[in-house]
């Protein structure tokens, strides 16, 4: 029995549950091995703040006394929105402890009344419930409601060594056992190594063939764009004969070491000319592959899809997969995500973006191997998700991006936006736009790519202007798109001049004046490519520094918490 998390019966269904709902197919380990979570917090806002004549609110965010944050101050605003985002790894020894650990948010007023109120939610509800929260801010002395706090928190349990074991594989082509060798791979982790299955003259492999990945259940079981295992089929002459795709959602059990039989079609594909690139086109089914898949080291927890947690009670949302834990506040298991997708239809979510606009630079267009490799390691800002179009055997498909808020996709990379900006996709037109949180205005112009010292901003009327920090001046003239070695600057009267670093000279004359559009486009693309490379380089350096600091803090935290951690009830007194 587990009094903290709900584990449905084996025969539980989304519309009902037995009174004995704590029995289930999974168990929380009492082992003191550290459990890792990837946490992202974003989209903090408040409504109806009460107290004080003037209102300059800011937030203090305490994640289990493990991470502490403070937002910027929003001036004279009782419905503030903060562009604050934070991402980090959290670890804990026992999952049972999550119900006693909390995320606490306090709202303060910089003027007069120092404290509006605070709200908190236990980490167990976050880890297996919705990622959207709506909590009442209450005065800690009187309990009086002082406003409403809204935010998002993604908390994904990580398995650093999730193991996939394939056994008893059998391949048939055109109804007969096929002589072939195979290569097994998955895109779950950029560091995951594929498995070479040796040549077999009778199309049968006993196995086991093992691959190990670092992933989460949310990433592995996401829908409708499902992750899969890919089997590349190659004959004795080295000629590719087809591929088989096994979706994780169709061959999964939340219980480790459970043999799962599967059978998937083998599809033949050929490479065709798609204009500016080669594309893989399916030509039809030519055979089938069947076998057994076993999972080891599965994560235990996964958040629900959709829904909102309102003061500790879950409203709406869908169960990622039957048999996973769900919040203890729920008397019945949520409706299954797959049932919802089947009823609602998934064409819009699975479709690829519209054609990219002419002259627009994409990450995949930058012809630098180290940049392409590094981009796989850089996280997307929440809640964006990566997708890939179908690729060829020797080249992965092009990356595009899903905005779950609008359920639309785009080729435009959402990374490296300046502070205070957010990229979104219009749900009706599918067009990308950008929101500036400080004035709550939007624009279709991308704010990225400004030279050092420059920032693009939106006025309260929605006008685009550019701020030059060294001179503390602004202008309506865009400083981007200049030739190499030339930078724009403003003097103390907001007049723009241009610095030529190669000639070590300055001029009032804009080098863009009188140039043909083809030249201006070339300059813009070259500068944008340089800017993206600089951002990637800086982010990789920052990631390395953060990893070193995180490891140091985690080690210090382990030492501090070893005395606090106790073996939970029901565990062996001698458990380690």
C-alpha positions in Angstrom: 0.0 0.0 0.0 1.1 3.5 -0.7 -0.9 6.3 1.0 0.6 9.1 -1.1 0.2 8.3 -4.8 -2.6 6.6 -6.7 -1.7 3.4 -8.5 -4.7 2.1 -10.4 -5.6 -1.6 -10.6 -4.5 -3.6 -13.6 -8.0 -3.5 -15.0 -8.6 0.2 -14.2 -10.2 2.3 -16.9 -10.2 6.1 -17.2 -13.9 6.5 -16.3 -13.9 4.6 -13.0 -11.8 3.1 -10.3 -12.1 0.6 -7.5 -12.2 1.8 -3.9 -8.9 -0.1 -3.5 -7.2 2.3 -5.8 -3.8 2.3 -4.0 -3.0 -1.1 -5.3 -1.4 -1.1 -8.7 1.1 -2.2 -11.2 3.9 0.0 -10.0 5.6 0.6 -6.7 7.6 3.4 -5.2 11.1 2.3 -4.5 12.4 2.6 -1.0 15.9 2.5 -2.2 17.9 5.6 -1.4 19.3 6.0 -4.9 18.8 9.6 -6.0 15.7 10.2 -8.2 16.3 13.0 -10.7 13.8 15.5 -12.1 14.1 18.1 -14.8 12.2 21.2 -13.7 11.2 24.2 -15.7 9.1 27.1 -14.3 7.6 29.9 -16.5 4.6 32.2 -17.3 4.1 33.6 -13.8 1.3 36.1 -13.4 -1.1 37.5 -10.8 -4.7 38.8 -10.9 -6.6 41.0 -8.5 -3.9 41.8 -6.1 -5.3 43.5 -3.0 -3.6 45.8 -0.4 -1.8 49.1 -0.5 -2.6 52.2 -2.5 0.4 51.7 -4.8 1.2 48.3 -6.3 4.7 47.4 -7.4 4.7 43.5 -7.1 7.4 41.0 -7.4 7.7 37.3 -6.5 10.0 35.2 -4.4 9.9 31.5 -5.5 11.1 28.7 -3.2 11.4 25.2 -4.7 11.8 23.0 -1.7 14.5 25.2 -0.3 16.6 23.7 -3.1 16.3 26.6 -5.5 15.4 30.2 -4.6 14.4 32.9 -7.2 13.3 36.5 -7.2 11.5 38.1 -10.2 11.8 41.6 -11.4 9.4 44.3 -10.1 6.3 45.2 -12.2 5.5 48.9 -11.6 2.0 50.1 -10.8 0.3 46.8 -11.9 -2.3 44.7 -10.1 -2.4 42.2 -12.9 1.3 41.7 -13.5 3.0 39.2 -15.9 6.6 38.2 -15.5 8.9 37.0 -18.2 10.8 35.0 -15.6 11.9 31.5 -16.5 14.0 29.0 -14.7 15.3 25.5 -15.4 17.3 23.1 -13.2 17.7 19.5 -12.1 16.2 18.5 -8.8 17.0 15.3 -6.9 15.5 13.4 -4.0 16.2 10.0 -2.3 12.6 8.8 -1.8 9.6 9.6 -4.0 7.4 9.3 -0.9 9.0 12.5 0.4 7.5 14.5 -2.5 4.2 14.9 -0.7 6.0 16.8 2.2 8.1 19.0 -0.1 6.6 22.1 -1.6 6.9 24.9 -4.2 6.1 28.1 -2.3 5.6 31.5 -4.0 5.4 34.7 -2.1 4.1 38.0 -3.7 5.6 41.2 -2.2 4.9 44.9 -2.8 7.9 47.1 -3.1 5.9 50.1 -1.9 4.0 50.4 1.4 2.5 47.0 2.2 5.5 44.6 2.0 3.6 41.3 1.6 0.5 40.5 -0.5 0.3 36.9 0.3 1.7 33.5 -0.6 0.6 30.1 -2.1 2.2 26.7 -2.2 1.7 23.3 -3.8 3.3 19.9 -2.9 5.8 18.5 -5.3 4.0 15.2 -5.6 1.0 16.9 -7.2 3.3 18.7 -9.6 5.2 15.6 -10.6 2.1 13.5 -11.6 -0.5 16.2 -12.1 -1.0 19.1 -14.6 1.8 21.5 -15.3 -0.6 24.6 -15.1 -1.4 26.0 -11.7 -3.9 28.6 -10.4 -3.5 29.2 -6.7 -5.0 31.7 -4.3 -2.6 34.1 -2.6 -3.4 34.3 1.1 -2.3 36.4 4.0 -0.4 34.1 6.3 -1.8 35.8 9.4 -5.5 36.1 8.6 -5.9 33.6 5.8 -7.6 36.3 3.7 -7.4 35.9 0.0 -5.2 38.6 -1.5 -5.2 37.7 -5.2 -4.6 34.8 -7.7 -1.3 33.4 -8.8 -0.9 31.6 -12.1 2.2 29.8 -13.4 3.5 26.7 -15.2 5.9 24.1 -13.8 7.1 21.2 -15.9 8.6 18.5 -13.6 9.8 15.5 -15.5 11.4 12.5 -13.8 14.5 11.4 -15.6 15.9 8.0 -16.1 19.6 8.4 -16.9 19.9 4.8 -18.1 16.5 3.6 -19.4 17.3 0.2 -21.0 15.5 -1.2 -24.1 16.0 -5.0 -24.6 15.0 -6.6 -27.9 14.6 -10.4 -28.1 13.2 -13.0 -30.5 13.2 -10.8 -33.6 11.8 -12.3 -36.8 11.8 -10.6 -40.2 9.7 -11.6 -43.1 9.8 -10.0 -46.6 7.0 -10.7 -49.1 5.8 -13.5 -46.8 9.1 -15.4 -46.5 11.9 -15.3 -43.8 14.4 -12.6 -45.0 18.2 -12.7 -45.0 19.3 -9.4 -43.6 21.1 -7.4 -40.9 19.6 -4.5 -38.9 20.4 -1.3 -37.2 18.2 -0.3 -34.2 18.1 3.3 -33.2 15.9 5.9 -31.4 15.9 9.7 -31.4 14.9 9.9 -27.7 18.4 11.0 -26.7 21.0 12.8 -28.8 23.7 10.7 -27.1 22.0 7.4 -27.6 24.0 4.8 -29.6 22.3 2.5 -32.0 22.6 -1.3 -32.0 24.0 -3.3 -34.9 22.2 -6.6 -35.3 24.4 -9.1 -37.2 23.5 -10.7 -40.5 21.1 -13.7 -40.3 20.5 -16.1 -43.1 17.0 -17.1 -41.8 15.7 -13.7 -40.6 15.7 -14.7 -37.0 17.6 -13.2 -34.0 17.3 -14.5 -30.5 19.1 -11.6 -28.9 19.2 -9.9 -26.5 20.1 -6.6 -28.2 20.3 -3.7 -25.8 20.4 0.1 -26.1 20.4 2.6 -23.2 19.0 6.2 -23.3 18.5 9.1 -21.0 14.8 10.2 -21.2 11.5 10.8 -19.4 8.2 9.2 -19.7 6.7 12.5 -21.0 9.2 12.5 -23.8 8.9 8.8 -24.6 5.1 8.6 -24.5 4.2 12.0 -25.9 1.4 12.2 -28.4 0.2 12.7 -31.0 3.7 13.0 -32.6 4.9 9.7 -31.1 8.5 8.7 -30.5 9.6 5.4 -31.9 12.3 2.8 -32.3 13.6 2.6 -35.8 14.8 -0.7 -37.4 16.8 -0.2 -40.6 16.8 -3.4 -42.8 19.9 -4.0 -44.9 20.6 -7.1 -47.1 23.8 -9.1 -47.5 25.0 -6.7 -50.2 24.7 -3.7 -48.0 21.6 -2.4 -49.9 18.9 -0.9 -47.7 15.6 -2.8 -48.1 13.3 -0.8 -45.8 12.6 0.3 -42.3 10.2 -0.6 -39.5 9.0 2.0 -36.9 7.8 0.8 -33.5 6.0 3.5 -31.5 6.6 3.4 -27.8 3.0 4.1 -27.0 2.0 0.9 -28.8 4.6 -1.3 -27.0 4.8 -0.1 -23.5 4.0 -1.2 -19.9 4.7 1.0 -16.8 5.9 -2.2 -15.1 9.6 -2.9 -15.7 10.8 -6.3 -16.9 7.4 -7.1 -18.6 7.9 -8.8 -22.0 5.9 -6.9 -24.6 5.3 -8.6 -28.0 5.1 -6.4 -31.1 4.6 -6.7 -34.8 5.2 -3.8 -37.2 5.3 -3.4 -41.0 8.5 -3.0 -42.9 8.1 -0.1 -45.3 10.3 0.5 -48.3 11.4 4.1 -48.9 13.3 5.8 -51.7 15.1 9.1 -51.8 13.5 11.6 -54.2 14.5 15.1 -55.2 12.5 17.6 -53.1 13.9 20.7 -54.8 16.4 22.2 -52.5 16.8 19.0 -50.5 16.4 15.2 -50.8 13.4 13.6 -49.2 12.5 10.1 -48.2 9.2 8.9 -49.6 7.5 5.7 -48.5 6.7 3.3 -51.3 4.6 0.8 -49.4 4.8 -2.2 -47.1 7.2 -5.0 -48.1 7.3 -7.2 -45.0 6.9 -7.3 -41.2 9.1 -7.4 -38.1 8.0 -9.0 -34.9 9.7 -9.6 -31.5 9.7 -8.8 -27.8 10.6 -5.6 -26.1 11.5 -5.4 -22.3 12.0 -2.1 -20.4 14.3 -1.6 -17.5 15.0 1.4 -15.2 11.8 3.1 -16.2 10.9 6.5 -14.5 8.0 6.1 -12.2 6.2 9.5 -12.5 5.0 11.6 -15.4 2.8 14.7 -15.5 -0.6 14.8 -17.0 -1.3 16.4 -20.4 -3.4 19.5 -20.2 -5.6 20.5 -17.3 -5.0 22.9 -14.4 -4.5 22.5 -10.7 -6.7 25.0 -8.9 -5.8 25.3 -5.2 -4.8 21.6 -5.0 -7.7 20.2 -7.1 -7.2 19.0 -10.6 -9.6 20.3 -13.3 -9.5 18.6 -16.7 -6.4 17.1 -18.2 -5.5 13.6 -19.5 -3.6 10.6 -18.3 -0.4 10.1 -20.3 -0.7 6.3 -20.0 -2.9 3.8 -18.2 -1.3 2.6 -15.0 0.8 5.6 -14.1 0.4 7.4 -10.8 -1.9 10.4 -10.6 -2.5 13.0 -7.8 -3.9 11.8 -4.5 -6.6 14.6 -4.6 -8.3 12.7 -7.5 -10.9 10.1 -6.5 -10.9 8.6 -10.0 -8.1 8.2 -12.6 -8.1 10.9 -15.4 -9.4 10.2 -18.9 -6.7 8.7 -21.1 -4.9 10.9 -23.5 -5.2 8.4 -26.3 -8.9 8.2 -26.0 -9.1 12.0 -26.2 -6.8 12.1 -29.3 -8.9 9.4 -31.1 -12.1 11.4 -30.5 -10.7 14.8 -31.2 -8.5 14.2 -34.2 -4.8 14.9 -34.5 -4.3 16.2 -38.0 -3.5 19.7 -37.0 -0.9 18.6 -34.4 0.9 16.1 -36.6 1.1 18.4 -39.6 4.4 20.0 -40.5 4.8 23.8 -40.7 4.0 25.9 -43.7 6.8 26.7 -46.1 9.6 28.9 -44.6 9.6 32.5 -45.7 12.2 33.6 -48.3 15.4 35.0 -46.8 14.7 33.5 -43.4 17.6 31.8 -41.7 17.0 28.5 -39.9 19.4 26.6 -37.7 19.6 23.8 -40.2 20.8 26.2 -42.9 24.0 27.0 -41.0 26.6 24.9 -42.6 28.8 24.2 -39.5 29.0 20.7 -38.1 29.8 21.9 -34.5 26.7 24.2 -34.6 24.4 21.4 -35.8 25.8 19.1 -33.1 25.6 21.7 -30.3 22.0 22.7 -31.1 20.9 19.2 -30.1 22.1 19.8 -26.6 20.5 23.2 -26.1 17.0 23.1 -24.5 14.0 24.8 -25.9 12.3 27.5 -23.8 9.2 26.0 -22.2 6.7 24.9 -23.4 8.1 24.4 -26.9 8.8 20.9 -28.2 11.1 19.6 -30.9 9.9 17.6 -33.9 11.6 16.2 -37.0 10.3 15.5 -40.5 11.1 12.2 -42.0 14.8 11.8 -43.0 17.0 9.5 -44.9 19.3 6.8 -43.5 22.4 9.0 -43.6 20.8 12.3 -42.7 18.1 13.1 -40.1 15.0 15.0 -41.1 14.8 18.7 -40.6 13.9 20.0 -37.2 10.7 22.0 -36.6 8.9 23.1 -33.5 5.5 22.6 -31.8 3.8 25.3 -29.7 1.4 23.3 -27.4 -0.5 26.5 -26.5 -1.8 27.0 -30.1 -1.3 23.3 -31.2 0.6 24.7 -34.3 4.1 24.1 -35.7 6.7 26.3 -37.2 10.2 26.1 -38.7 11.3 29.2 -36.7 13.5 28.2 -33.8 12.2 29.6 -30.5 15.6 29.7 -28.7 17.7 32.7 -27.8 15.0 35.3 -27.5 16.0 38.4 -25.6 14.8 38.8 -22.0 11.1 39.8 -21.8 10.2 38.3 -25.2 8.2 35.1 -26.0 7.7 33.4 -29.4 4.2 32.1 -30.1 2.2 30.8 -33.1 -1.2 32.2 -34.0 -3.7 29.3 -33.8 -5.8 30.5 -36.7 -3.2 31.5 -39.3 -0.2 29.5 -38.1 2.0 32.6 -38.3 4.7 33.2 -35.8 4.5 36.4 -33.7 6.4 37.7 -30.7 5.1 39.0 -27.4 6.9 41.7 -25.4 5.9 41.2 -21.7 6.9 44.6 -20.4 4.2 46.3 -22.5 2.0 43.3 -23.4 2.3 44.2 -27.0 3.0 41.8 -30.0 4.7 42.0 -33.3 5.6 39.8 -36.3 9.1 41.2 -36.4 11.7 38.9 -34.8 13.6 40.8 -32.0 16.7 38.6 -32.2 19.9 39.4 -34.0 20.6 42.8 -32.6 24.3 43.7 -32.3 25.9 44.0 -28.9 24.5 46.9 -26.8 21.2 47.0 -28.8 17.8 45.7 -27.9 14.5 45.7 -29.8 11.5 46.8 -27.8 7.7 47.6 -28.2 6.1 50.7 -26.8 2.8 50.6 -25.0 1.2 51.6 -28.4 2.9 48.7 -30.1 5.5 50.7 -32.0 8.9 49.0 -32.6 12.0 50.9 -31.5 15.6 50.1 -30.6 17.5 50.9 -27.4 21.2 51.5 -27.4 22.4 50.8 -23.9 25.9 52.5 -24.1 24.4 55.9 -24.8 21.0 55.3 -23.1 19.3 56.5 -26.2 16.6 55.0 -28.5 15.8 55.2 -32.2 13.3 53.8 -34.7 16.1 52.8 -37.2 16.9 49.1 -37.2 20.6 48.6 -36.4 20.7 45.1 -38.0 21.6 44.0 -41.5 24.9 45.9 -41.8 27.9 44.5 -43.7 30.6 42.7 -41.8 32.9 44.9 -39.6 30.3 47.7 -39.5 28.3 48.5 -36.4 25.6 51.1 -35.7 25.7 53.4 -32.6 23.9 56.4 -31.2 25.4 59.6 -30.0 24.0 61.6 -27.0 21.4 63.2 -29.3 20.1 59.9 -30.5 21.6 60.4 -33.9 22.8 57.1 -35.6 26.3 56.8 -36.9 28.3 53.9 -38.2 31.7 52.4 -37.0 33.9 50.7 -39.5 36.2 48.4 -37.5 38.3 47.4 -40.4 39.1 51.1 -41.4 38.9 52.3 -37.8 36.6 55.2 -38.9 33.1 56.5 -38.3 30.5 58.0 -40.7 27.0 59.4 -40.7 26.2 57.7 -44.0 24.2 54.5 -43.7 26.0 51.8 -45.8 22.6 50.3 -46.6 21.4 53.4 -48.4 21.1 52.8 -52.2 21.9 49.1 -52.0 20.0 46.6 -54.1 17.6 44.2 -52.2 19.8 41.2 -53.1 22.8 42.8 -51.3 20.7 43.8 -48.3 19.3 40.3 -48.0 22.9 38.8 -48.2 24.1 41.2 -45.4 21.1 40.3 -43.2 21.6 36.6 -43.6 25.3 36.8 -43.0 24.8 38.8 -39.8 22.0 36.6 -38.6 24.2 33.5 -39.1 27.0 35.1 -37.2 24.6 36.0 -34.4 23.2 32.5 -34.1 26.7 31.0 -33.9 27.7 33.4 -31.2 24.6 32.5 -29.2 25.3 28.8 -29.5 28.9 29.2 -28.5 27.9 31.3 -25.4 25.2 28.9 -24.4 27.4 25.8 -24.6 30.0 27.6 -22.5 27.3 28.6 -20.0 25.9 25.0 -19.9 29.4 23.7 -19.1 29.8 26.2 -16.3 26.3 25.5 -14.9 26.9 21.8 -15.0 30.1 22.2 -13.0 28.3 24.4 -10.5 25.2 22.2 -10.4 27.4 19.1 -9.6 29.2 21.0 -6.9 25.9 22.2 -5.3 24.3 18.8 -5.6 27.3 17.2 -3.8 27.0 19.8 -1.0 23.3 19.2 -0.9 23.8 15.4 -0.5 26.0 15.9 2.5 23.6 18.4 4.1 20.5 16.2 3.5 21.9 12.8 4.5 21.2 13.6 8.1 17.7 14.8 7.3 16.6 11.8 5.1 15.0 8.9 7.0 13.8 5.6 5.6 10.0 5.9 5.0 7.4 3.8 6.7 7.2 0.3 5.3 10.9 0.1 4.3 13.4 -2.2 5.9 15.2 -0.4 8.8 18.5 -1.5 7.3 17.7 -0.3 3.7 20.4 1.7 2.1 
